[in-house]
Amino acid sequence: MNSRFQPCLLPPPLKPGDLLRVIAPSGCLREYETFNQGIEIWRARGYRVELSPGYDQQWGYLAGKDDNRRQQLADAWKDPECRGILCARGGYGGARILENWKWPTHFAPKWLIGFSDITSLLWSLSTVGIAGVHAPLLTTIASEPEWSKQRLFDCVEGRSLQPLQGKGWGGGKVSGFLLPANLTVATHLLCTPAQPPLDNIILALEDVGEAPYRIDRMLTQWRMLGAFKGVRGIALGRFSQCEPPQNIPSLTVAEVLRDRLFDLQIPIVSDLPFGHNGENAALPVGVIAELDAAQGTLNTINPFS
């Protein structure tokens, strides 16, 4: 593995009429109404959307056994007509299919779109120099505001993205390769083959359903591993459903984030509009971005310009 993060190749821009394949690489599908709404959003944009065989299987909390989910990914990636891969939902299971997986890099790169547990696939794909998009899943895109849907289409269709506004913590302005992630999933990828280099990056983190002490524990693991040493800046999205347990002494998640990150002495911007349970702005993986902790902005540089 290279010691420093390398720029990722973005697949060719999508255009209406292109074929997109749906896969379920993680948790089993439960939200059929929103799933179907998500498919219709892409079809209304003019794309052909096909469901991969086995997408609706179930094995406990997983969308079928590992071989089934791995085969969906392999078939979509190798399909010469397929230009993009839409992940059905998150949950858990992406890392399991990476145990016996190698990206077939001799095939044309294509867009991989998802977030949450899909962090595992996005990070793994970046290790072979191909960009994906940390963006709404088929089960979540219907709840996105119009600007967020348009941002995703702009991203995969090759147009510039508007800067995102958050709250700057101070520390100046920095540029680096953007590496978005769900904190819990990313923490479990540290020191595995699926972890890309963490030098020269702007790390964009979000999470859901984790008590403050668990956020503390994960960030402490990053610190003890020295994983933040090469990180140039941190962009924080939404940490939803991360409230302290009732009637138990606790820090808030905001207090934990400031306690575990502020002394890194790098630019940090929080309260950015991405993550679970709210606006989830698309973030391309492995492109140059600028983080301005004075103005509180995150801006991705259009690689197609």
VMD Tcl script that draws the C-alpha trace (Angstrom):
set ca {
  {0.00 0.00 0.00}
  {1.23 3.50 -0.79}
  {2.11 5.52 2.31}
  {0.18 8.52 1.01}
  {-3.29 8.68 -0.45}
  {-3.23 8.83 -4.22}
  {-5.77 10.68 -6.40}
  {-8.67 8.49 -7.50}
  {-9.91 8.10 -11.05}
  {-13.53 9.10 -11.43}
  {-15.51 6.91 -13.85}
  {-16.81 8.62 -17.00}
  {-19.78 10.92 -16.33}
  {-23.16 9.25 -16.46}
  {-25.84 10.31 -18.91}
  {-29.54 9.45 -19.16}
  {-30.00 6.13 -20.92}
  {-27.04 4.52 -19.14}
  {-27.59 1.22 -17.34}
  {-27.35 1.15 -13.54}
  {-27.33 -2.13 -11.57}
  {-28.86 -2.47 -8.10}
  {-27.03 -4.59 -5.52}
  {-27.63 -5.36 -1.85}
  {-24.11 -5.93 -0.43}
  {-24.96 -5.38 3.23}
  {-28.12 -5.71 5.31}
  {-31.31 -7.39 4.14}
  {-33.87 -5.20 2.45}
  {-36.78 -4.19 4.67}
  {-37.84 -0.77 3.39}
  {-39.49 -1.83 0.13}
  {-41.62 1.30 -0.27}
  {-38.69 3.72 -0.05}
  {-36.54 1.29 -2.06}
  {-39.00 1.38 -4.94}
  {-39.27 5.16 -4.64}
  {-35.49 5.37 -4.96}
  {-35.50 3.28 -8.12}
  {-38.17 5.51 -9.64}
  {-36.12 8.64 -8.89}
  {-33.23 7.29 -10.96}
  {-35.55 6.06 -13.71}
  {-37.29 9.45 -13.83}
  {-33.86 10.94 -14.45}
  {-33.69 8.81 -17.59}
  {-31.54 5.91 -16.40}
  {-32.20 2.23 -17.00}
  {-32.20 0.48 -13.62}
  {-31.90 -3.31 -13.30}
  {-32.16 -5.38 -10.13}
  {-29.34 -7.86 -9.60}
  {-30.50 -11.45 -9.00}
  {-30.45 -12.16 -5.27}
  {-30.85 -8.55 -4.12}
  {-33.92 -9.53 -2.07}
  {-32.44 -12.56 -0.32}
  {-32.15 -12.73 3.47}
  {-29.85 -14.61 5.81}
  {-30.41 -13.26 9.29}
  {-29.53 -9.58 9.22}
  {-27.68 -9.95 5.89}
  {-29.03 -9.71 2.33}
  {-28.18 -13.34 1.70}
  {-24.97 -15.24 2.31}
  {-21.60 -13.72 1.51}
  {-21.22 -15.55 -1.80}
  {-24.54 -14.17 -3.03}
  {-23.72 -10.59 -2.09}
  {-20.18 -10.85 -3.45}
  {-21.53 -12.26 -6.73}
  {-23.92 -9.33 -7.12}
  {-20.98 -6.94 -6.84}
  {-18.81 -8.98 -9.19}
  {-21.49 -9.33 -11.86}
  {-22.32 -5.62 -11.79}
  {-18.65 -4.63 -11.92}
  {-17.89 -6.94 -14.84}
  {-21.01 -6.08 -16.85}
  {-19.66 -4.05 -19.81}
  {-23.01 -2.30 -20.28}
  {-23.37 -1.28 -16.64}
  {-22.12 2.25 -15.93}
  {-23.03 2.57 -12.27}
  {-23.88 0.51 -9.18}
  {-26.67 1.60 -6.84}
  {-26.53 0.10 -3.35}
  {-29.93 -0.78 -1.92}
  {-29.29 -0.08 1.75}
  {-26.65 -0.10 4.47}
  {-26.87 -2.04 7.69}
  {-23.96 -4.45 8.01}
  {-22.12 -6.94 5.82}
  {-19.97 -5.08 3.31}
  {-16.71 -5.94 5.05}
  {-17.59 -9.64 5.00}
  {-17.59 -9.78 1.21}
  {-14.20 -8.06 1.12}
  {-12.54 -11.00 2.91}
  {-12.24 -12.90 -0.38}
  {-12.45 -10.06 -2.85}
  {-10.10 -8.37 -5.29}
  {-11.32 -5.53 -7.50}
  {-11.09 -6.58 -11.18}
  {-9.22 -3.46 -12.29}
  {-8.97 -4.59 -15.92}
  {-12.67 -3.72 -16.32}
  {-13.78 -0.16 -17.00}
  {-14.41 1.72 -13.73}
  {-18.00 2.53 -12.89}
  {-19.76 4.59 -10.27}
  {-20.39 2.96 -6.88}
  {-23.00 4.90 -4.93}
  {-23.93 4.53 -1.26}
  {-22.99 5.39 2.30}
  {-23.15 4.04 5.86}
  {-22.01 0.38 5.67}
  {-21.06 1.01 2.01}
  {-18.07 2.86 3.48}
  {-16.31 -0.52 3.44}
  {-16.70 -0.85 -0.35}
  {-15.92 2.80 -1.05}
  {-12.72 2.67 1.01}
  {-11.65 -0.63 -0.53}
  {-12.30 0.69 -4.04}
  {-10.16 3.75 -3.32}
  {-7.18 1.49 -2.55}
  {-7.07 0.58 -6.24}
  {-7.37 4.22 -7.28}
  {-11.04 4.37 -8.26}
  {-13.50 6.89 -6.85}
  {-17.01 6.17 -5.66}
  {-19.60 8.48 -4.14}
  {-20.59 8.67 -0.47}
  {-24.23 9.48 -1.17}
  {-27.86 8.47 -0.51}
  {-28.87 4.85 -0.87}
  {-31.90 3.67 -2.80}
  {-33.79 3.39 0.50}
  {-32.91 6.95 1.58}
  {-32.80 9.10 -1.56}
  {-36.58 9.70 -1.63}
  {-36.35 11.62 1.65}
  {-33.60 13.92 0.37}
  {-34.40 17.56 -0.45}
  {-34.25 18.49 -4.11}
  {-30.88 20.25 -3.78}
  {-29.32 17.06 -2.39}
  {-30.73 14.87 -5.18}
  {-29.48 17.39 -7.73}
  {-26.05 17.43 -6.09}
  {-25.79 13.66 -6.50}
  {-26.80 13.90 -10.17}
  {-24.32 16.76 -10.65}
  {-21.58 14.64 -9.10}
  {-22.04 11.56 -11.27}
  {-22.90 13.52 -14.42}
  {-19.70 15.56 -14.29}
  {-20.80 18.99 -13.05}
  {-19.29 21.16 -10.33}
  {-20.53 20.87 -6.74}
  {-21.40 23.81 -4.53}
  {-19.44 24.25 -1.28}
  {-21.07 22.87 1.86}
  {-21.51 25.17 4.85}
  {-20.89 24.11 8.43}
  {-19.31 25.54 11.59}
  {-15.56 26.14 11.54}
  {-13.49 25.38 14.61}
  {-10.58 27.52 13.47}
  {-7.21 26.36 12.23}
  {-7.07 27.87 8.79}
  {-7.58 26.40 5.34}
  {-6.22 23.14 3.95}
  {-6.53 21.00 0.84}
  {-6.31 17.22 0.55}
  {-7.99 14.17 -0.92}
  {-11.53 13.76 0.38}
  {-12.18 10.50 2.22}
  {-15.78 10.25 3.54}
  {-16.84 7.53 5.95}
  {-19.17 6.26 8.59}
  {-17.02 6.41 11.73}
  {-18.00 2.99 13.08}
  {-17.42 1.19 9.78}
  {-14.15 3.04 9.15}
  {-12.87 2.23 12.63}
  {-13.35 -1.47 11.95}
  {-11.40 -1.15 8.69}
  {-8.29 0.31 10.32}
  {-5.16 -1.79 9.74}
  {-6.96 -4.06 7.25}
  {-6.35 -4.31 3.48}
  {-9.54 -2.29 2.92}
  {-8.08 0.77 4.65}
  {-6.66 3.34 2.24}
  {-3.67 5.45 3.28}
  {-4.69 8.17 5.73}
  {-2.00 10.70 4.83}
  {-2.78 13.82 2.81}
  {-6.55 13.46 3.27}
  {-9.52 15.42 4.49}
  {-11.47 12.93 6.56}
  {-15.27 13.37 6.46}
  {-17.05 11.50 9.25}
  {-20.66 10.80 10.26}
  {-22.45 8.21 12.39}
  {-25.79 7.10 13.74}
  {-27.06 5.32 16.84}
  {-23.81 5.35 18.80}
  {-23.76 6.49 22.43}
  {-21.21 9.23 23.21}
  {-18.92 6.84 25.08}
  {-18.73 4.59 22.00}
  {-17.83 7.58 19.80}
  {-15.17 8.39 22.41}
  {-13.88 4.82 22.34}
  {-13.59 4.79 18.53}
  {-11.84 8.14 18.31}
  {-9.48 7.08 21.09}
  {-8.61 4.00 19.05}
  {-7.74 6.25 16.08}
  {-5.54 8.35 18.36}
  {-3.76 5.35 19.89}
  {-3.08 3.90 16.44}
  {-1.68 7.23 15.26}
  {-4.28 7.18 12.48}
  {-4.82 10.94 12.61}
  {-1.15 11.83 12.14}
  {-1.30 12.33 8.36}
  {-4.85 13.68 8.24}
  {-4.86 17.29 7.02}
  {-8.36 18.25 8.14}
  {-11.61 16.79 9.43}
  {-15.13 17.48 8.14}
  {-17.85 16.37 10.53}
  {-21.34 15.59 9.33}
  {-24.35 14.52 11.35}
  {-24.05 12.27 14.40}
  {-27.71 11.37 14.70}
  {-29.39 9.35 17.43}
  {-26.19 9.66 19.44}
  {-27.79 11.14 22.53}
  {-26.52 10.15 25.99}
  {-28.48 7.39 27.74}
  {-31.08 8.69 30.17}
  {-30.27 8.96 33.87}
  {-26.61 8.03 33.32}
  {-23.81 10.62 33.60}
  {-22.44 11.35 30.14}
  {-20.77 13.83 27.87}
  {-22.74 14.86 24.82}
  {-21.52 13.67 21.43}
  {-20.57 17.28 20.60}
  {-18.42 17.41 23.74}
  {-16.78 14.10 22.85}
  {-15.96 15.24 19.33}
  {-14.37 18.46 20.58}
  {-12.46 16.70 23.36}
  {-11.04 13.97 21.10}
  {-10.37 16.08 17.98}
  {-9.71 19.73 18.84}
  {-6.18 19.16 20.17}
  {-5.11 17.57 16.87}
  {-4.45 21.16 15.79}
  {-5.76 20.71 12.25}
  {-8.64 22.51 10.51}
  {-12.02 21.09 11.54}
  {-15.51 21.96 10.30}
  {-18.58 20.46 11.98}
  {-22.34 20.48 11.38}
  {-21.98 19.79 7.66}
  {-25.12 18.49 5.88}
  {-24.27 14.83 5.37}
  {-25.03 11.64 7.26}
  {-28.08 9.74 8.47}
  {-31.53 11.10 9.33}
  {-31.34 14.32 7.38}
  {-29.73 15.97 4.39}
  {-26.99 13.73 2.99}
  {-24.94 15.72 0.52}
  {-23.03 13.59 -2.00}
  {-19.27 13.50 -1.41}
  {-16.99 12.04 -4.10}
  {-14.18 9.84 -2.78}
  {-10.55 10.62 -3.52}
  {-10.92 14.00 -5.22}
  {-9.14 17.17 -4.14}
  {-11.14 19.17 -1.61}
  {-10.60 22.34 0.39}
  {-11.61 22.67 4.03}
  {-11.81 26.21 5.39}
  {-12.11 26.18 9.17}
  {-12.40 29.96 9.31}
  {-15.36 30.16 6.93}
  {-16.76 26.75 7.89}
  {-16.85 25.38 4.35}
  {-16.02 22.15 2.54}
  {-15.49 22.49 -1.20}
  {-14.70 19.71 -3.68}
  {-12.71 20.61 -6.78}
  {-14.39 19.44 -9.99}
  {-12.02 16.87 -11.52}
  {-13.83 17.10 -14.87}
  {-13.11 20.80 -15.34}
}
mol new
graphics top color blue
foreach p $ca { graphics top sphere $p radius 0.5 }
foreach p [lrange $ca 0 end-1] q [lrange $ca 1 end] { graphics top cylinder $p $q radius 0.2 }
display resetview
